[in-house]
């Protein structure tokens, strides 16, 4: 389960990721899961991204 702090940090990173991508085509977030030690967000497009809260990067 995601902690409140992690949820807030993840929300900030997701918002930054979408905002900085001028050609965002993945749509809104639809699911959250863990993989490879990171939180991952699955988007309406079917794509998903890893978000490393420790390193403050997405990939």
N, CA, C and O atoms as a Tripos MOL2 file, in Angstrom:
@<TRIPOS>MOLECULE
protein
  236   235    59     0     0
PROTEIN
NO_CHARGES

@<TRIPOS>ATOM
      1 N           0.8440   -1.1780    0.0000 N.3       1 UNK1
      2 CA          0.0000    0.0000    0.0000 C.3       1 UNK1
      3 C           0.8900    1.2430    0.0000 C.2       1 UNK1
      4 O           1.9300    1.2710    0.6580 O.2       1 UNK1
      5 N           0.4800    2.2450   -0.7280 N.am      2 UNK2
      6 CA          1.2610    3.4760   -0.8300 C.3       2 UNK2
      7 C           0.9990    4.3570    0.3980 C.2       2 UNK2
      8 O          -0.1380    4.5060    0.8440 O.2       2 UNK2
      9 N           2.0710    4.9300    0.9250 N.am      3 UNK3
     10 CA          1.9290    5.8260    2.0760 C.3       3 UNK3
     11 C           1.4130    7.1850    1.5960 C.2       3 UNK3
     12 O           1.4580    7.4950    0.4050 O.2       3 UNK3
     13 N           0.9290    7.9770    2.5310 N.am      4 UNK4
     14 CA          0.4210    9.3010    2.1820 C.3       4 UNK4
     15 C           1.5290   10.1650    1.5790 C.2       4 UNK4
     16 O           1.2920   10.8760    0.6030 O.2       4 UNK4
     17 N           2.7330   10.1110    2.1480 N.am      5 UNK5
     18 CA          3.8540   10.8990    1.6230 C.3       5 UNK5
     19 C           4.2150   10.4490    0.2100 C.2       5 UNK5
     20 O           4.4250   11.2760   -0.6780 O.2       5 UNK5
     21 N           4.2870    9.1260    0.0080 N.am      6 UNK6
     22 CA          4.5990    8.6150   -1.3280 C.3       6 UNK6
     23 C           3.5190    9.0270   -2.3290 C.2       6 UNK6
     24 O           3.8280    9.3880   -3.4650 O.2       6 UNK6
     25 N           2.2700    8.9750   -1.9140 N.am      7 UNK7
     26 CA          1.1690    9.3540   -2.8050 C.3       7 UNK7
     27 C           1.2910   10.8160   -3.2230 C.2       7 UNK7
     28 O           1.1000   11.1480   -4.3930 O.2       7 UNK7
     29 N           1.6080   11.6800   -2.2740 N.am      8 UNK8
     30 CA          1.7680   13.1050   -2.5920 C.3       8 UNK8
     31 C           2.9650   13.3330   -3.5080 C.2       8 UNK8
     32 O           2.8760   14.0980   -4.4690 O.2       8 UNK8
     33 N           4.0820   12.6730   -3.2130 N.am      9 UNK9
     34 CA          5.2760   12.8020   -4.0580 C.3       9 UNK9
     35 C           5.0010   12.2750   -5.4630 C.2       9 UNK9
     36 O           5.4190   12.8800   -6.4500 O.2       9 UNK9
     37 N           4.3000   11.1540   -5.5500 N.am     10 UNK10
     38 CA          3.9800   10.5750   -6.8510 C.3      10 UNK10
     39 C           3.0430   11.4890   -7.6360 C.2      10 UNK10
     40 O           3.2300   11.6790   -8.8380 O.2      10 UNK10
     41 N           2.0450   12.0510   -6.9730 N.am     11 UNK11
     42 CA          1.1300   12.9750   -7.6490 C.3      11 UNK11
     43 C           1.8860   14.1690   -8.2190 C.2      11 UNK11
     44 O           1.5980   14.6090   -9.3330 O.2      11 UNK11
     45 N           2.8430   14.6930   -7.4710 N.am     12 UNK12
     46 CA          3.6490   15.8200   -7.9520 C.3      12 UNK12
     47 C           4.4540   15.4250   -9.1830 C.2      12 UNK12
     48 O           4.5240   16.1780  -10.1540 O.2      12 UNK12
     49 N           5.0670   14.2320   -9.1400 N.am     13 UNK13
     50 CA          5.8810   13.7790  -10.2770 C.3      13 UNK13
     51 C           5.0220   13.5310  -11.5100 C.2      13 UNK13
     52 O           5.4080   13.9090  -12.6160 O.2      13 UNK13
     53 N           3.8690   12.9020  -11.3350 N.am     14 UNK14
     54 CA          2.9800   12.6290  -12.4660 C.3      14 UNK14
     55 C           2.5110   13.9450  -13.0830 C.2      14 UNK14
     56 O           2.5100   14.0920  -14.3050 O.2      14 UNK14
     57 N           2.1150   14.8940  -12.2460 N.am     15 UNK15
     58 CA          1.6780   16.2030  -12.7420 C.3      15 UNK15
     59 C           2.8020   16.8940  -13.5020 C.2      15 UNK15
     60 O           2.5690   17.4660  -14.5670 O.2      15 UNK15
     61 N           4.0160   16.8460  -12.9650 N.am     16 UNK16
     62 CA          5.1650   17.4520  -13.6330 C.3      16 UNK16
     63 C           5.4310   16.7600  -14.9640 C.2      16 UNK16
     64 O           5.6790   17.4280  -15.9670 O.2      16 UNK16
     65 N           5.3820   15.4430  -14.9840 N.am     17 UNK17
     66 CA          5.6270   14.6690  -16.1980 C.3      17 UNK17
     67 C           4.6340   15.0680  -17.2930 C.2      17 UNK17
     68 O           5.0290   15.3490  -18.4240 O.2      17 UNK17
     69 N           3.3510   15.0890  -16.9520 N.am     18 UNK18
     70 CA          2.3190   15.4330  -17.9370 C.3      18 UNK18
     71 C           2.4630   16.8860  -18.3820 C.2      18 UNK18
     72 O           2.3450   17.1790  -19.5710 O.2      18 UNK18
     73 N           2.7150   17.7910  -17.4510 N.am     19 UNK19
     74 CA          2.8320   19.2180  -17.7570 C.3      19 UNK19
     75 C           4.0310   19.5160  -18.6530 C.2      19 UNK19
     76 O           3.9370   20.3440  -19.5590 O.2      19 UNK19
     77 N           5.1530   18.8480  -18.4050 N.am     20 UNK20
     78 CA          6.3620   19.0980  -19.1920 C.3      20 UNK20
     79 C           6.3140   18.4620  -20.5780 C.2      20 UNK20
     80 O           7.1310   18.7910  -21.4390 O.2      20 UNK20
     81 N           5.3760   17.5630  -20.7990 N.am     21 UNK21
     82 CA          5.2490   16.8910  -22.0980 C.3      21 UNK21
     83 C           4.2140   17.6370  -22.9290 C.2      21 UNK21
     84 O           3.0120   17.4140  -22.7810 O.2      21 UNK21
     85 N           4.6800   18.5170  -23.7970 N.am     22 UNK22
     86 CA          3.7630   19.3450  -24.5820 C.3      22 UNK22
     87 C           2.9080   18.5220  -25.5390 C.2      22 UNK22
     88 O           1.8580   18.9810  -25.9870 O.2      22 UNK22
     89 N           3.3530   17.3160  -25.8520 N.am     23 UNK23
     90 CA          2.5900   16.4660  -26.7700 C.3      23 UNK23
     91 C           2.0690   15.2080  -26.0670 C.2      23 UNK23
     92 O           2.0850   14.1240  -26.6500 O.2      23 UNK23
     93 N           1.6090   15.3460  -24.8200 N.am     24 UNK24
     94 CA          1.1440   14.2130  -24.0190 C.3      24 UNK24
     95 C          -0.0300   13.5270  -24.7150 C.2      24 UNK24
     96 O          -1.0370   14.1660  -25.0180 O.2      24 UNK24
     97 N           0.1020   12.2360  -24.9640 N.am     25 UNK25
     98 CA         -0.9490   11.4810  -25.6470 C.3      25 UNK25
     99 C          -1.4060   10.2620  -24.8500 C.2      25 UNK25
    100 O          -2.2310    9.4900  -25.3370 O.2      25 UNK25
    101 N          -0.8920   10.0740  -23.6450 N.am     26 UNK26
    102 CA         -1.2200    8.8810  -22.8710 C.3      26 UNK26
    103 C          -2.5310    8.9800  -22.1000 C.2      26 UNK26
    104 O          -2.9990    7.9830  -21.5490 O.2      26 UNK26
    105 N          -3.1260   10.1600  -22.0540 N.am     27 UNK27
    106 CA         -4.3900   10.3130  -21.3460 C.3      27 UNK27
    107 C          -4.1990   10.3270  -19.8410 C.2      27 UNK27
    108 O          -3.0770   10.4460  -19.3480 O.2      27 UNK27
    109 N          -5.3000   10.2060  -19.1140 N.am     28 UNK28
    110 CA         -5.2280   10.2720  -17.6550 C.3      28 UNK28
    111 C          -4.7570    8.9540  -17.0350 C.2      28 UNK28
    112 O          -4.8370    7.9020  -17.6690 O.2      28 UNK28
    113 N          -4.2720    9.0150  -15.8030 N.am     29 UNK29
    114 CA         -3.9110    7.7950  -15.0780 C.3      29 UNK29
    115 C          -5.1560    6.9430  -14.8200 C.2      29 UNK29
    116 O          -6.2360    7.4650  -14.5430 O.2      29 UNK29
    117 N          -4.9830    5.6110  -14.9160 N.am     30 UNK30
    118 CA         -6.1100    4.7100  -14.6430 C.3      30 UNK30
    119 C          -5.7840    3.6580  -13.5860 C.2      30 UNK30
    120 O          -6.6950    3.0600  -13.0150 O.2      30 UNK30
    121 N          -4.5000    3.4240  -13.3170 N.am     31 UNK31
    122 CA         -4.1320    2.4060  -12.3300 C.3      31 UNK31
    123 C          -2.7370    2.6810  -11.7890 C.2      31 UNK31
    124 O          -1.9220    3.3490  -12.4240 O.2      31 UNK31
    125 N          -2.4860    2.1510  -10.6050 N.am     32 UNK32
    126 CA         -1.2020    2.3010   -9.9270 C.3      32 UNK32
    127 C          -0.7300    0.9220   -9.4950 C.2      32 UNK32
    128 O          -1.5120    0.1340   -8.9630 O.2      32 UNK32
    129 N           0.5500    0.6260   -9.7230 N.am     33 UNK33
    130 CA          1.1000   -0.6620   -9.2980 C.3      33 UNK33
    131 C           2.5940   -0.5200   -9.0640 C.2      33 UNK33
    132 O           3.1810    0.5120   -9.3910 O.2      33 UNK33
    133 N           3.2170   -1.5570   -8.4960 N.am     34 UNK34
    134 CA          4.6630   -1.5600   -8.2530 C.3      34 UNK34
    135 C           5.3320   -2.5150   -9.2230 C.2      34 UNK34
    136 O           4.8160   -3.5970   -9.5030 O.2      34 UNK34
    137 N           6.4860   -2.1050   -9.7330 N.am     35 UNK35
    138 CA          7.3100   -2.9690  -10.5830 C.3      35 UNK35
    139 C           8.7420   -2.4710  -10.5150 C.2      35 UNK35
    140 O           8.9880   -1.2650  -10.4990 O.2      35 UNK35
    141 N           9.6790   -3.3950  -10.4770 N.am     36 UNK36
    142 CA         11.1060   -3.0550  -10.4920 C.3      36 UNK36
    143 C          11.4930   -2.0830   -9.3830 C.2      36 UNK36
    144 O          12.4040   -1.2760   -9.5660 O.2      36 UNK36
    145 N          10.8200   -2.1460   -8.2430 N.am     37 UNK37
    146 CA         11.1410   -1.2870   -7.1090 C.3      37 UNK37
    147 C          10.6080    0.1270   -7.2050 C.2      37 UNK37
    148 O          10.9500    0.9750   -6.3810 O.2      37 UNK37
    149 N           9.7740    0.3960   -8.2020 N.am     38 UNK38
    150 CA          9.2180    1.7400   -8.4040 C.3      38 UNK38
    151 C           7.6970    1.6820   -8.4130 C.2      38 UNK38
    152 O           7.1010    0.6300   -8.6470 O.2      38 UNK38
    153 N           7.0830    2.8230   -8.1570 N.am     39 UNK39
    154 CA          5.6590    2.9390   -8.4070 C.3      39 UNK39
    155 C           5.4880    3.1540   -9.9040 C.2      39 UNK39
    156 O           6.2720    3.8670  -10.5310 O.2      39 UNK39
    157 N           4.4720    2.5440  -10.4660 N.am     40 UNK40
    158 CA          4.1860    2.6770  -11.8930 C.3      40 UNK40
    159 C           2.7590    3.1660  -12.0600 C.2      40 UNK40
    160 O           1.8680    2.8120  -11.2880 O.2      40 UNK40
    161 N           2.5590    3.9870  -13.0840 N.am     41 UNK41
    162 CA          1.2320    4.4980  -13.3950 C.3      41 UNK41
    163 C           0.8520    4.0040  -14.7820 C.2      41 UNK41
    164 O           1.5880    4.1890  -15.7510 O.2      41 UNK41
    165 N          -0.3110    3.3740  -14.8550 N.am     42 UNK42
    166 CA         -0.8720    2.8960  -16.1150 C.3      42 UNK42
    167 C          -1.8360    3.9750  -16.5970 C.2      42 UNK42
    168 O          -2.6900    4.4380  -15.8410 O.2      42 UNK42
    169 N          -1.6940    4.3660  -17.8450 N.am     43 UNK43
    170 CA         -2.5070    5.4450  -18.4020 C.3      43 UNK43
    171 C          -3.5740    4.9090  -19.3490 C.2      43 UNK43
    172 O          -3.5100    3.7540  -19.7710 O.2      43 UNK43
    173 N          -4.5540    5.7440  -19.6810 N.am     44 UNK44
    174 CA         -5.6830    5.3540  -20.5300 C.3      44 UNK44
    175 C          -5.2390    4.8320  -21.8930 C.2      44 UNK44
    176 O          -5.9490    4.0310  -22.5020 O.2      44 UNK44
    177 N          -4.0910    5.2650  -22.3770 N.am     45 UNK45
    178 CA         -3.5790    4.8340  -23.6820 C.3      45 UNK45
    179 C          -3.1360    3.3740  -23.6830 C.2      45 UNK45
    180 O          -2.9640    2.7710  -24.7420 O.2      45 UNK45
    181 N          -2.9540    2.8110  -22.4900 N.am     46 UNK46
    182 CA         -2.4010    1.4650  -22.3690 C.3      46 UNK46
    183 C          -0.9260    1.4870  -22.0070 C.2      46 UNK46
    184 O          -0.3770    0.4690  -21.5880 O.2      46 UNK46
    185 N          -0.2790    2.6340  -22.1630 N.am     47 UNK47
    186 CA          1.1280    2.7840  -21.7720 C.3      47 UNK47
    187 C           1.2220    2.9490  -20.2630 C.2      47 UNK47
    188 O           0.2660    3.3590  -19.6060 O.2      47 UNK47
    189 N           2.3910    2.6210  -19.7290 N.am     48 UNK48
    190 CA          2.6480    2.8600  -18.3190 C.3      48 UNK48
    191 C           4.0800    3.3170  -18.1390 C.2      48 UNK48
    192 O           4.9650    2.9850  -18.9270 O.2      48 UNK48
    193 N           4.2860    4.0890  -17.0800 N.am     49 UNK49
    194 CA          5.5800    4.6780  -16.7650 C.3      49 UNK49
    195 C           5.9820    4.3090  -15.3510 C.2      49 UNK49
    196 O           5.1460    4.2310  -14.4520 O.2      49 UNK49
    197 N           7.3060    4.0770  -15.1620 N.am     50 UNK50
    198 CA          7.8880    3.9040  -13.8330 C.3      50 UNK50
    199 C           8.1870    5.2970  -13.2740 C.2      50 UNK50
    200 O           8.6060    6.1890  -14.0130 O.2      50 UNK50
    201 N           7.9730    5.4800  -11.9750 N.am     51 UNK51
    202 CA          8.3200    6.7260  -11.2900 C.3      51 UNK51
    203 C           9.1780    6.3740  -10.0820 C.2      51 UNK51
    204 O           8.7040    5.7420   -9.1390 O.2      51 UNK51
    205 N          10.4430    6.7860  -10.1160 N.am     52 UNK52
    206 CA         11.3450    6.5530   -8.9920 C.3      52 UNK52
    207 C          11.2560    7.7490   -8.0490 C.2      52 UNK52
    208 O          11.7580    8.8310   -8.3540 O.2      52 UNK52
    209 N          10.6180    7.5460   -6.9100 N.am     53 UNK53
    210 CA         10.4890    8.6280   -5.9370 C.3      53 UNK53
    211 C          11.8360    8.9610   -5.3140 C.2      53 UNK53
    212 O          12.0830   10.1060   -4.9350 O.2      53 UNK53
    213 N          12.7010    7.9710   -5.2080 N.am     54 UNK54
    214 CA         14.0300    8.1760   -4.6280 C.3      54 UNK54
    215 C          14.8860    9.0660   -5.5250 C.2      54 UNK54
    216 O          15.5030   10.0200   -5.0520 O.2      54 UNK54
    217 N          14.9210    8.7510   -6.8240 N.am     55 UNK55
    218 CA         15.7770    9.4830   -7.7610 C.3      55 UNK55
    219 C          15.0620   10.6290   -8.4670 C.2      55 UNK55
    220 O          15.6850   11.3950   -9.2030 O.2      55 UNK55
    221 N          13.7590   10.7470   -8.2440 N.am     56 UNK56
    222 CA         12.9450   11.8110   -8.8550 C.3      56 UNK56
    223 C          13.0170   11.7790  -10.3820 C.2      56 UNK56
    224 O          13.1840   12.8120  -11.0300 O.2      56 UNK56
    225 N          12.8870   10.5740  -10.9430 N.am     57 UNK57
    226 CA         12.8930   10.4160  -12.4050 C.3      57 UNK57
    227 C          11.7500    9.4890  -12.8150 C.2      57 UNK57
    228 O          11.2420    8.7100  -12.0080 O.2      57 UNK57
    229 N          11.3630    9.5870  -14.0660 N.am     58 UNK58
    230 CA         10.3980    8.6530  -14.6360 C.3      58 UNK58
    231 C          11.0180    8.0440  -15.8780 C.2      58 UNK58
    232 O          11.8380    8.6630  -16.5550 O.2      58 UNK58
    233 N          10.6110    6.8240  -16.1600 N.am     59 UNK59
    234 CA         11.1360    6.1270  -17.3400 C.3      59 UNK59
    235 C          10.1480    5.0780  -17.7960 C.2      59 UNK59
    236 O          10.4000    4.3780  -18.7770 O.2      59 UNK59
@<TRIPOS>BOND
     1     1     2 1
     2     2     3 1
     3     3     4 2
     4     3     5 am
     5     5     6 1
     6     6     7 1
     7     7     8 2
     8     7     9 am
     9     9    10 1
    10    10    11 1
    11    11    12 2
    12    11    13 am
    13    13    14 1
    14    14    15 1
    15    15    16 2
    16    15    17 am
    17    17    18 1
    18    18    19 1
    19    19    20 2
    20    19    21 am
    21    21    22 1
    22    22    23 1
    23    23    24 2
    24    23    25 am
    25    25    26 1
    26    26    27 1
    27    27    28 2
    28    27    29 am
    29    29    30 1
    30    30    31 1
    31    31    32 2
    32    31    33 am
    33    33    34 1
    34    34    35 1
    35    35    36 2
    36    35    37 am
    37    37    38 1
    38    38    39 1
    39    39    40 2
    40    39    41 am
    41    41    42 1
    42    42    43 1
    43    43    44 2
    44    43    45 am
    45    45    46 1
    46    46    47 1
    47    47    48 2
    48    47    49 am
    49    49    50 1
    50    50    51 1
    51    51    52 2
    52    51    53 am
    53    53    54 1
    54    54    55 1
    55    55    56 2
    56    55    57 am
    57    57    58 1
    58    58    59 1
    59    59    60 2
    60    59    61 am
    61    61    62 1
    62    62    63 1
    63    63    64 2
    64    63    65 am
    65    65    66 1
    66    66    67 1
    67    67    68 2
    68    67    69 am
    69    69    70 1
    70    70    71 1
    71    71    72 2
    72    71    73 am
    73    73    74 1
    74    74    75 1
    75    75    76 2
    76    75    77 am
    77    77    78 1
    78    78    79 1
    79    79    80 2
    80    79    81 am
    81    81    82 1
    82    82    83 1
    83    83    84 2
    84    83    85 am
    85    85    86 1
    86    86    87 1
    87    87    88 2
    88    87    89 am
    89    89    90 1
    90    90    91 1
    91    91    92 2
    92    91    93 am
    93    93    94 1
    94    94    95 1
    95    95    96 2
    96    95    97 am
    97    97    98 1
    98    98    99 1
    99    99   100 2
   100    99   101 am
   101   101   102 1
   102   102   103 1
   103   103   104 2
   104   103   105 am
   105   105   106 1
   106   106   107 1
   107   107   108 2
   108   107   109 am
   109   109   110 1
   110   110   111 1
   111   111   112 2
   112   111   113 am
   113   113   114 1
   114   114   115 1
   115   115   116 2
   116   115   117 am
   117   117   118 1
   118   118   119 1
   119   119   120 2
   120   119   121 am
   121   121   122 1
   122   122   123 1
   123   123   124 2
   124   123   125 am
   125   125   126 1
   126   126   127 1
   127   127   128 2
   128   127   129 am
   129   129   130 1
   130   130   131 1
   131   131   132 2
   132   131   133 am
   133   133   134 1
   134   134   135 1
   135   135   136 2
   136   135   137 am
   137   137   138 1
   138   138   139 1
   139   139   140 2
   140   139   141 am
   141   141   142 1
   142   142   143 1
   143   143   144 2
   144   143   145 am
   145   145   146 1
   146   146   147 1
   147   147   148 2
   148   147   149 am
   149   149   150 1
   150   150   151 1
   151   151   152 2
   152   151   153 am
   153   153   154 1
   154   154   155 1
   155   155   156 2
   156   155   157 am
   157   157   158 1
   158   158   159 1
   159   159   160 2
   160   159   161 am
   161   161   162 1
   162   162   163 1
   163   163   164 2
   164   163   165 am
   165   165   166 1
   166   166   167 1
   167   167   168 2
   168   167   169 am
   169   169   170 1
   170   170   171 1
   171   171   172 2
   172   171   173 am
   173   173   174 1
   174   174   175 1
   175   175   176 2
   176   175   177 am
   177   177   178 1
   178   178   179 1
   179   179   180 2
   180   179   181 am
   181   181   182 1
   182   182   183 1
   183   183   184 2
   184   183   185 am
   185   185   186 1
   186   186   187 1
   187   187   188 2
   188   187   189 am
   189   189   190 1
   190   190   191 1
   191   191   192 2
   192   191   193 am
   193   193   194 1
   194   194   195 1
   195   195   196 2
   196   195   197 am
   197   197   198 1
   198   198   199 1
   199   199   200 2
   200   199   201 am
   201   201   202 1
   202   202   203 1
   203   203   204 2
   204   203   205 am
   205   205   206 1
   206   206   207 1
   207   207   208 2
   208   207   209 am
   209   209   210 1
   210   210   211 1
   211   211   212 2
   212   211   213 am
   213   213   214 1
   214   214   215 1
   215   215   216 2
   216   215   217 am
   217   217   218 1
   218   218   219 1
   219   219   220 2
   220   219   221 am
   221   221   222 1
   222   222   223 1
   223   223   224 2
   224   223   225 am
   225   225   226 1
   226   226   227 1
   227   227   228 2
   228   227   229 am
   229   229   230 1
   230   230   231 1
   231   231   232 2
   232   231   233 am
   233   233   234 1
   234   234   235 1
   235   235   236 2
@<TRIPOS>SUBSTRUCTURE
     1 UNK1         2 RESIDUE 1 A UNK
     2 UNK2         6 RESIDUE 1 A UNK
     3 UNK3        10 RESIDUE 1 A UNK
     4 UNK4        14 RESIDUE 1 A UNK
     5 UNK5        18 RESIDUE 1 A UNK
     6 UNK6        22 RESIDUE 1 A UNK
     7 UNK7        26 RESIDUE 1 A UNK
     8 UNK8        30 RESIDUE 1 A UNK
     9 UNK9        34 RESIDUE 1 A UNK
    10 UNK10       38 RESIDUE 1 A UNK
    11 UNK11       42 RESIDUE 1 A UNK
    12 UNK12       46 RESIDUE 1 A UNK
    13 UNK13       50 RESIDUE 1 A UNK
    14 UNK14       54 RESIDUE 1 A UNK
    15 UNK15       58 RESIDUE 1 A UNK
    16 UNK16       62 RESIDUE 1 A UNK
    17 UNK17       66 RESIDUE 1 A UNK
    18 UNK18       70 RESIDUE 1 A UNK
    19 UNK19       74 RESIDUE 1 A UNK
    20 UNK20       78 RESIDUE 1 A UNK
    21 UNK21       82 RESIDUE 1 A UNK
    22 UNK22       86 RESIDUE 1 A UNK
    23 UNK23       90 RESIDUE 1 A UNK
    24 UNK24       94 RESIDUE 1 A UNK
    25 UNK25       98 RESIDUE 1 A UNK
    26 UNK26      102 RESIDUE 1 A UNK
    27 UNK27      106 RESIDUE 1 A UNK
    28 UNK28      110 RESIDUE 1 A UNK
    29 UNK29      114 RESIDUE 1 A UNK
    30 UNK30      118 RESIDUE 1 A UNK
    31 UNK31      122 RESIDUE 1 A UNK
    32 UNK32      126 RESIDUE 1 A UNK
    33 UNK33      130 RESIDUE 1 A UNK
    34 UNK34      134 RESIDUE 1 A UNK
    35 UNK35      138 RESIDUE 1 A UNK
    36 UNK36      142 RESIDUE 1 A UNK
    37 UNK37      146 RESIDUE 1 A UNK
    38 UNK38      150 RESIDUE 1 A UNK
    39 UNK39      154 RESIDUE 1 A UNK
    40 UNK40      158 RESIDUE 1 A UNK
    41 UNK41      162 RESIDUE 1 A UNK
    42 UNK42      166 RESIDUE 1 A UNK
    43 UNK43      170 RESIDUE 1 A UNK
    44 UNK44      174 RESIDUE 1 A UNK
    45 UNK45      178 RESIDUE 1 A UNK
    46 UNK46      182 RESIDUE 1 A UNK
    47 UNK47      186 RESIDUE 1 A UNK
    48 UNK48      190 RESIDUE 1 A UNK
    49 UNK49      194 RESIDUE 1 A UNK
    50 UNK50      198 RESIDUE 1 A UNK
    51 UNK51      202 RESIDUE 1 A UNK
    52 UNK52      206 RESIDUE 1 A UNK
    53 UNK53      210 RESIDUE 1 A UNK
    54 UNK54      214 RESIDUE 1 A UNK
    55 UNK55      218 RESIDUE 1 A UNK
    56 UNK56      222 RESIDUE 1 A UNK
    57 UNK57      226 RESIDUE 1 A UNK
    58 UNK58      230 RESIDUE 1 A UNK
    59 UNK59      234 RESIDUE 1 A UNK
